[in-house]
């Protein structure tokens, strides 16, 4: 047995693990919280750090709570259920502040209040793994295990997944286990709109009529939609109903007006629908668009920000690298009667400075890049006429790097920054930052 060590947890890392030091070497401890005295055993040794197993909490932190889910600590869908939700968001704000200072060498003039919403049943998009486990004599459906990702967590329900599915994970596993093609089901993706949740079954060989009937009956009984995916993304098609519609509504900030965005079940949408509505509203308020202005929306996806913006400005252009998303953004604009929004397909990780949209004057820019950030874009944007930039981020380090570029290279001031709890009970940190010139 590895030797046990009693240590004090002094910090939190960006994966949500506690940080301690033993003989001067950093040790990461999953499940431990800052301020706690814990007993641990070294599990993996590395050159510059070690990873440890938490054996016992000797002195718990005030922020420690009993996880709501009995699978917490095993299932990889969550990593912070043992920490009070309010303390989680404080820790995430601290991670953002540290990244901005350490990487970007910038500090906001003011901090935005954390953007939060319900912390249970919020997840409307995700991928569940499927695996038949001979030792258990059944099929498992769930997220991967936290410590051993090659295994599927054995769960009956999920407290963070949309209620239309979260309470039925065990039933879904039984359904798949009873299919003739059970061993051919590789994964199940889920996506929920405001009115309907859809399951996408990825299957490696054709499904027989009995299996198709079983999936249809399951969906009808629970008010779900079922899609089949026999090949690549283009092979996804509905099984039941014949023409399901997935969509969600967003406020525009113009009285009680909303826009409706339709999407396909494998399209990117923000995981937390309620938080997304608040995020869009906050972004538009911070961007402060004027009726005569022209706004550029980069990494626009389905038009999540573009379409609400269109109701507030003279013109808006959305740019996105995925052709299918741009097609659906254009259809969403037409569906909502929006005529002042146009869309472009462009790889924003390549130099686009000669593209027509990049050479146009823009009064404001909104960008929502993936984890890699927008470093390439910041070589030629924003232009001199851009007065304000709102940056929505899913990775504090890339936001901090890009914030440094906007401030130190382009002459902007970081006026506001703050976190958004898009992924409660996980270590993911979403943030928003506002930059102004002049």
C-alpha positions as CSV (number, residue, x, y, z in Angstrom):
1,X,0.0,0.0,0.0
2,X,1.3,3.5,-0.8
3,X,2.2,5.6,2.2
4,X,-0.5,8.0,3.5
5,X,0.2,11.7,3.9
6,X,-1.7,14.3,5.9
7,X,-1.5,17.6,4.1
8,X,-3.3,21.0,3.9
9,X,-4.9,21.8,0.5
10,X,-3.8,25.3,-0.4
11,X,-5.3,26.0,-3.8
12,X,-7.5,24.8,-6.6
13,X,-6.3,23.9,-10.1
14,X,-8.1,24.5,-13.4
15,X,-9.4,20.9,-13.4
16,X,-11.1,21.4,-10.1
17,X,-8.6,19.4,-8.1
18,X,-7.2,20.5,-4.8
19,X,-3.5,21.5,-4.7
20,X,-1.0,20.6,-2.0
21,X,2.8,20.3,-1.6
22,X,4.7,17.3,-0.3
23,X,8.5,17.8,0.2
24,X,8.3,20.9,-2.1
25,X,6.5,19.0,-5.0
26,X,3.1,19.9,-6.2
27,X,0.4,17.3,-5.7
28,X,-3.1,17.3,-7.3
29,X,-5.9,15.7,-5.3
30,X,-9.3,15.2,-7.0
31,X,-12.1,15.7,-4.5
32,X,-10.2,17.9,-2.1
33,X,-11.1,21.6,-1.5
34,X,-8.9,24.6,-0.6
35,X,-8.4,25.0,3.2
36,X,-9.0,21.3,4.0
37,X,-6.7,19.0,5.9
38,X,-6.8,15.7,4.1
39,X,-5.2,12.3,4.1
40,X,-4.0,11.1,0.7
41,X,-1.9,8.5,-1.1
42,X,0.2,9.2,-4.1
43,X,-1.3,7.4,-7.1
44,X,0.8,8.6,-10.1
45,X,4.2,10.2,-10.0
46,X,5.4,12.6,-12.7
47,X,8.6,14.6,-13.1
48,X,7.2,18.0,-11.9
49,X,4.0,17.0,-10.0
50,X,2.2,14.0,-8.6
51,X,-1.4,12.9,-8.6
52,X,-3.0,11.6,-5.4
53,X,-6.0,9.7,-4.2
54,X,-8.1,11.3,-1.5
55,X,-8.3,8.8,1.4
56,X,-10.0,10.9,4.1
57,X,-11.1,14.5,4.8
58,X,-9.7,15.3,8.2
59,X,-10.9,18.9,8.4
60,X,-13.6,19.8,5.9
61,X,-13.8,23.2,4.3
62,X,-16.9,25.3,5.0
63,X,-17.8,25.0,1.3
64,X,-18.0,21.2,1.4
65,X,-21.4,19.7,0.9
66,X,-22.9,16.2,0.4
67,X,-23.2,15.5,-3.3
68,X,-26.8,15.2,-4.5
69,X,-25.8,12.4,-6.9
70,X,-24.7,9.1,-5.5
71,X,-22.3,8.6,-8.4
72,X,-20.3,11.9,-7.7
73,X,-16.6,11.2,-7.6
74,X,-17.0,8.3,-10.0
75,X,-18.9,9.6,-13.0
76,X,-17.0,12.1,-15.1
77,X,-20.0,14.2,-15.9
78,X,-19.4,16.3,-12.8
79,X,-16.3,16.9,-10.7
80,X,-17.4,19.5,-8.1
81,X,-20.7,18.3,-6.6
82,X,-18.9,18.1,-3.2
83,X,-18.5,21.9,-3.3
84,X,-21.3,24.4,-2.6
85,X,-22.6,25.9,-5.8
86,X,-22.0,29.5,-4.6
87,X,-18.5,28.6,-3.7
88,X,-17.9,27.0,-7.1
89,X,-18.6,30.3,-8.9
90,X,-16.4,32.2,-6.5
91,X,-13.6,29.8,-7.3
92,X,-14.2,30.2,-11.0
93,X,-14.0,34.0,-10.7
94,X,-10.7,33.6,-8.9
95,X,-9.4,31.4,-11.7
96,X,-10.4,34.0,-14.3
97,X,-8.8,36.8,-12.3
98,X,-5.6,34.8,-12.0
99,X,-5.4,34.0,-15.7
100,X,-6.0,37.6,-16.7
101,X,-3.3,38.9,-14.4
102,X,-0.7,36.1,-15.0
103,X,-1.1,35.5,-18.7
104,X,-2.6,38.7,-20.1
105,X,-1.1,41.2,-17.7
106,X,-4.4,42.9,-17.5
107,X,-7.0,43.6,-14.8
108,X,-10.6,44.7,-15.5
109,X,-11.7,48.1,-14.3
110,X,-14.8,46.5,-12.8
111,X,-15.9,42.9,-12.2
112,X,-19.3,41.8,-13.5
113,X,-21.5,39.9,-11.1
114,X,-21.3,36.2,-11.8
115,X,-24.1,35.0,-14.2
116,X,-25.8,32.0,-12.7
117,X,-29.0,30.0,-13.0
118,X,-30.4,26.6,-11.9
119,X,-27.5,24.2,-11.1
120,X,-29.6,21.0,-11.6
121,X,-31.3,19.6,-14.7
122,X,-29.6,22.3,-16.8
123,X,-27.7,20.2,-19.4
124,X,-29.5,20.2,-22.7
125,X,-26.8,18.8,-24.9
126,X,-24.2,16.0,-24.5
127,X,-23.0,12.6,-25.5
128,X,-23.6,9.4,-23.5
129,X,-21.3,6.4,-24.0
130,X,-22.8,2.9,-24.4
131,X,-21.0,-0.4,-23.5
132,X,-22.1,-3.9,-22.8
133,X,-20.2,-5.1,-19.7
134,X,-20.0,-8.9,-19.5
135,X,-19.2,-9.0,-15.8
136,X,-22.4,-7.0,-15.0
137,X,-24.4,-8.9,-17.6
138,X,-26.0,-5.8,-19.0
139,X,-25.5,-2.6,-21.0
140,X,-24.3,0.6,-19.4
141,X,-25.3,4.0,-20.7
142,X,-23.7,7.1,-19.1
143,X,-20.8,9.5,-19.1
144,X,-17.2,8.1,-18.8
145,X,-15.7,7.5,-15.3
146,X,-13.7,10.4,-13.9
147,X,-10.6,8.4,-13.0
148,X,-10.8,5.7,-15.6
149,X,-12.3,7.3,-18.8
150,X,-12.2,4.0,-20.7
151,X,-15.0,2.8,-18.4
152,X,-18.6,3.9,-18.6
153,X,-20.1,5.0,-15.2
154,X,-22.8,2.7,-14.0
155,X,-25.6,5.2,-13.3
156,X,-29.4,5.1,-13.1
157,X,-30.1,8.8,-13.4
158,X,-28.2,12.1,-13.9
159,X,-29.0,15.1,-11.8
160,X,-27.5,17.7,-14.2
161,X,-29.1,16.4,-17.4
162,X,-32.3,17.8,-18.7
163,X,-35.2,16.3,-16.7
164,X,-36.8,14.7,-19.8
165,X,-33.7,12.4,-19.9
166,X,-31.9,12.6,-16.6
167,X,-34.3,10.5,-14.7
168,X,-34.4,7.9,-17.4
169,X,-30.7,6.9,-17.9
170,X,-31.2,3.5,-16.4
171,X,-34.3,2.9,-18.5
172,X,-32.4,3.9,-21.6
173,X,-29.7,1.3,-20.7
174,X,-32.3,-1.4,-20.3
175,X,-33.8,-0.4,-23.7
176,X,-30.5,-0.6,-25.5
177,X,-29.7,-3.9,-23.7
178,X,-32.8,-5.4,-25.1
179,X,-32.1,-4.5,-28.7
180,X,-31.0,-7.2,-31.2
181,X,-28.3,-4.7,-32.3
182,X,-27.3,-3.7,-28.7
183,X,-23.6,-4.3,-29.4
184,X,-23.8,-2.1,-32.5
185,X,-24.9,1.0,-30.5
186,X,-21.8,3.1,-30.0
187,X,-23.1,6.2,-28.4
188,X,-26.2,8.3,-27.8
189,X,-26.2,12.0,-28.2
190,X,-28.9,14.2,-26.8
191,X,-30.1,17.7,-27.5
192,X,-33.0,19.6,-26.2
193,X,-34.9,22.6,-27.5
194,X,-37.5,24.5,-25.6
195,X,-40.2,22.0,-26.4
196,X,-38.5,18.7,-27.3
197,X,-35.5,16.6,-26.4
198,X,-34.0,14.4,-29.1
199,X,-31.8,11.2,-28.8
200,X,-29.4,10.3,-31.6
201,X,-28.4,6.7,-31.7
202,X,-25.1,6.0,-33.4
203,X,-25.3,2.4,-34.7
204,X,-22.6,0.5,-36.5
205,X,-24.9,-1.8,-38.4
206,X,-28.5,-1.5,-39.7
207,X,-31.3,-1.8,-37.2
208,X,-34.0,-4.3,-37.7
209,X,-37.7,-3.5,-37.6
210,X,-38.1,-4.8,-34.0
211,X,-35.3,-2.5,-32.8
212,X,-36.7,0.4,-34.6
213,X,-40.1,-0.3,-33.1
214,X,-38.6,-0.5,-29.6
215,X,-36.9,2.9,-30.0
216,X,-40.0,4.5,-31.3
217,X,-42.1,3.1,-28.5
218,X,-39.6,4.4,-25.9
219,X,-39.7,7.8,-27.5
220,X,-43.5,8.0,-27.7
221,X,-43.9,7.0,-24.1
222,X,-41.6,9.8,-22.9
223,X,-42.4,12.5,-25.4
224,X,-38.9,12.4,-27.0
225,X,-37.7,12.4,-30.6
226,X,-35.4,9.7,-31.9
227,X,-32.8,10.1,-34.7
228,X,-30.6,7.4,-36.2
229,X,-27.0,7.8,-37.2
230,X,-25.7,4.9,-39.3
231,X,-22.6,6.8,-40.6
232,X,-21.1,10.3,-40.5
233,X,-22.9,13.5,-39.4
234,X,-24.7,13.7,-42.8
235,X,-26.3,10.3,-42.2
236,X,-28.4,11.5,-39.2
237,X,-32.1,11.2,-39.9
238,X,-35.3,11.1,-37.8
239,X,-36.9,7.8,-36.9
240,X,-39.8,9.3,-34.9
241,X,-41.6,11.6,-35.4
242,X,-41.0,12.0,-39.1
243,X,-40.3,15.8,-39.0
244,X,-39.3,16.8,-35.4
245,X,-38.4,20.4,-34.8
246,X,-35.7,21.4,-32.3
247,X,-35.7,25.1,-31.5
248,X,-35.2,27.6,-28.8
249,X,-36.2,31.2,-28.3
250,X,-34.0,34.2,-27.3
251,X,-34.9,37.7,-26.1
252,X,-33.8,40.6,-28.3
253,X,-33.9,43.3,-25.7
254,X,-36.6,45.1,-27.7
255,X,-39.6,45.1,-25.4
256,X,-41.0,41.5,-25.2
257,X,-39.7,40.4,-28.7
258,X,-38.0,37.1,-29.2
259,X,-36.3,35.3,-32.0
260,X,-36.5,31.6,-32.6
261,X,-33.5,29.5,-33.6
262,X,-34.1,26.0,-35.1
263,X,-31.2,23.6,-35.0
264,X,-30.3,20.0,-35.9
265,X,-29.6,17.5,-33.1
266,X,-25.8,17.4,-33.6
267,X,-25.4,21.2,-34.0
268,X,-23.5,23.2,-31.5
269,X,-25.8,24.9,-29.0
270,X,-24.9,26.2,-25.6
271,X,-25.3,23.5,-23.0
272,X,-27.3,25.5,-20.5
273,X,-30.4,27.0,-22.2
274,X,-31.5,29.2,-19.3
275,X,-28.0,30.6,-18.8
276,X,-27.6,31.1,-22.5
277,X,-30.6,33.4,-22.5
278,X,-29.0,35.4,-19.7
279,X,-25.7,35.4,-21.5
280,X,-27.1,36.8,-24.7
281,X,-29.0,39.5,-22.8
282,X,-25.9,40.5,-20.9
283,X,-23.7,40.5,-24.1
284,X,-26.2,42.8,-25.9
285,X,-26.4,45.1,-22.9
286,X,-22.6,45.3,-22.6
287,X,-22.2,45.8,-26.3
288,X,-24.7,48.6,-26.1
289,X,-25.5,48.6,-29.8
290,X,-27.0,51.7,-31.4
291,X,-29.7,51.7,-34.2
292,X,-27.3,53.2,-36.8
293,X,-24.3,50.8,-36.0
294,X,-22.8,47.9,-37.9
295,X,-21.7,44.9,-35.8
296,X,-19.5,41.9,-36.6
297,X,-20.3,38.6,-34.9
298,X,-17.4,36.1,-35.1
299,X,-17.8,32.4,-34.5
300,X,-21.5,33.0,-34.9
301,X,-22.8,29.4,-35.1
302,X,-26.5,29.3,-35.6
303,X,-26.8,33.0,-35.0
304,X,-27.1,32.8,-31.3
305,X,-26.0,36.4,-30.9
306,X,-26.4,37.5,-34.5
307,X,-30.2,37.3,-34.7
308,X,-31.0,39.1,-31.5
309,X,-28.4,41.8,-32.5
310,X,-30.1,42.3,-35.8
311,X,-33.2,43.7,-34.1
312,X,-31.0,46.4,-32.5
313,X,-28.6,47.7,-35.2
314,X,-28.5,48.8,-38.8
315,X,-26.6,45.7,-40.0
316,X,-24.9,42.7,-38.6
317,X,-22.6,40.1,-40.2
318,X,-22.0,36.6,-38.8
319,X,-18.9,34.6,-39.6
320,X,-18.6,30.9,-38.9
321,X,-16.3,28.1,-40.2
322,X,-18.9,25.3,-40.4
323,X,-21.0,25.5,-43.6
324,X,-24.0,23.7,-42.2
325,X,-24.3,26.1,-39.2
326,X,-24.2,29.1,-41.6
327,X,-26.9,27.6,-43.7
328,X,-29.1,27.1,-40.7
329,X,-28.3,30.7,-39.5
330,X,-29.5,32.0,-42.8
331,X,-32.7,30.0,-42.6
332,X,-33.2,31.2,-39.0
333,X,-32.8,34.8,-40.2
334,X,-35.4,34.3,-42.9
335,X,-37.7,32.5,-40.4
336,X,-37.7,35.5,-38.1
337,X,-38.1,38.0,-41.0
338,X,-34.6,39.4,-40.4
339,X,-33.2,41.1,-43.5
340,X,-30.3,43.1,-42.1
341,X,-28.2,40.1,-41.2
342,X,-25.8,38.3,-43.6
343,X,-23.5,35.3,-43.0
344,X,-20.2,34.2,-44.3
345,X,-18.4,30.8,-44.2
346,X,-14.7,31.3,-43.2
347,X,-12.1,29.4,-41.3
348,X,-11.3,32.0,-38.6
349,X,-8.1,30.2,-37.6
350,X,-6.6,31.1,-41.0
351,X,-5.7,34.6,-42.2
352,X,-8.9,36.2,-43.5
353,X,-7.7,39.8,-43.6
354,X,-8.4,40.0,-47.4
355,X,-12.0,38.8,-47.0
356,X,-14.6,41.5,-47.9
357,X,-16.2,41.3,-44.4
358,X,-12.8,41.7,-42.7
359,X,-12.1,45.0,-44.6
360,X,-15.4,46.6,-43.8
361,X,-15.8,49.1,-41.0
362,X,-17.5,47.7,-37.9
363,X,-18.6,49.8,-35.0
364,X,-18.5,46.9,-32.6
365,X,-17.4,43.2,-32.6
366,X,-18.7,40.3,-30.6
367,X,-16.8,37.0,-30.6
368,X,-17.4,33.6,-29.1
369,X,-14.5,31.4,-30.1
370,X,-13.8,27.8,-29.1
371,X,-11.1,27.0,-26.5
372,X,-8.2,27.9,-28.8
373,X,-9.3,31.6,-28.6
374,X,-8.9,34.2,-31.3
375,X,-5.2,35.0,-31.5
376,X,-5.1,34.7,-35.3
377,X,-8.0,37.1,-35.8
378,X,-6.3,39.7,-33.5
379,X,-3.5,40.0,-36.0
380,X,-5.9,42.1,-38.3
381,X,-9.0,42.8,-36.2
382,X,-10.4,45.0,-34.7
383,X,-10.1,47.9,-37.2
384,X,-9.6,51.4,-36.1
385,X,-13.3,52.3,-36.2
386,X,-14.3,49.6,-33.8
387,X,-15.2,51.2,-30.4
388,X,-16.2,48.2,-28.4
389,X,-15.5,44.4,-28.3
390,X,-17.4,41.9,-26.3
391,X,-15.6,38.6,-25.9
392,X,-17.4,35.4,-24.8
393,X,-15.0,32.7,-23.7
394,X,-15.0,29.1,-22.7
395,X,-11.3,29.0,-21.6
396,X,-9.7,31.6,-19.2
397,X,-6.2,31.1,-20.5
398,X,-7.0,31.9,-24.2
399,X,-9.2,34.8,-23.1
400,X,-6.4,36.1,-21.0
401,X,-3.9,35.8,-23.8
402,X,-6.3,37.6,-26.2
403,X,-7.2,40.2,-23.6
404,X,-3.5,41.1,-23.5
405,X,-3.4,41.5,-27.3
406,X,-6.5,43.7,-27.3
407,X,-5.1,45.9,-24.6
408,X,-1.4,46.0,-25.3
409,X,-1.4,45.8,-29.1
410,X,-4.7,47.4,-30.1
411,X,-5.0,50.0,-27.4
412,X,-8.3,48.9,-25.8
413,X,-9.2,49.1,-22.1
414,X,-10.6,46.0,-20.3
415,X,-13.5,47.7,-18.7
416,X,-15.4,44.6,-17.4
417,X,-15.0,40.9,-17.0
418,X,-16.9,38.1,-15.2
419,X,-17.7,34.5,-15.1
420,X,-20.8,32.6,-16.2
421,X,-21.9,29.3,-14.6
422,X,-22.6,27.5,-17.9
423,X,-21.4,24.2,-16.5
424,X,-22.4,24.0,-12.8
425,X,-20.6,21.3,-10.8
426,X,-17.7,21.1,-13.3
427,X,-14.4,23.0,-13.5
428,X,-15.3,24.5,-16.8
429,X,-15.1,28.3,-16.7
430,X,-17.1,30.4,-19.1
431,X,-16.5,34.2,-19.0
432,X,-17.4,37.4,-20.7
433,X,-15.1,40.5,-21.1
434,X,-15.7,43.9,-22.5
435,X,-13.1,46.1,-24.2
436,X,-13.5,49.7,-25.1
437,X,-11.3,52.1,-27.1
438,X,-11.0,55.9,-26.5
